[in-house]
Amino acid sequence: MQVEAELQEIVQLVGSDALPIDQQLTLEVARMIREFFLQQNAFHDVDTYSNLKLQYTMARAILAYQDEAKKAIAGGADLESVVNVQARTDIMRGRFEEGYEERIEKLVKEMGKQISATMEEN
């Protein structure tokens, strides 16, 4: 999160496009940590509470995204394709749905497949 704060200062001066792709990915992962992992909606029936197992699984999902994204980018995928895979979006939105804890592992595997496919597109 501290690296994100430093990068945000640079972004405010020159824009995010001026950052190298790996630093843009760092910003995206930090955003995921902030919005997906740390934020909870106290007024939402499902998102009000997350047990320890789900929190651990969510943290692992973010790390899996980071690892797969780094591999894909090193393999020639562009950042926008990696960020916009549908399974990543499903993982982030799914926490508001019943049964999310049972589906997250499957979504993480699907996300890995979709990110790998971005290398083949480019």
C-alpha angles and dihedrals in degrees: 000000000000091000088051091054090052092047091048089059090055091045091054090055103041108007131253094274089068091063121090114256094253091057091047087054090050089055091050093050091048089052089052091051092050099043103029105032109025102034120078130175109230091193096054117093095222102030096049093088135025120185121225094258092054092047090052091048091049091051090049089050091056092048090048089052091051093049095046092044092052091050092048094048090048086051092055104270118140120240096241092057091049094048094047101053109134096229091059089054090047091052092052096045096038094075088078092059132082114254094027093133090060094048104042097085091053090048091052091054091048090049090055091052093048093048091049088052090058089068090057092051092059 
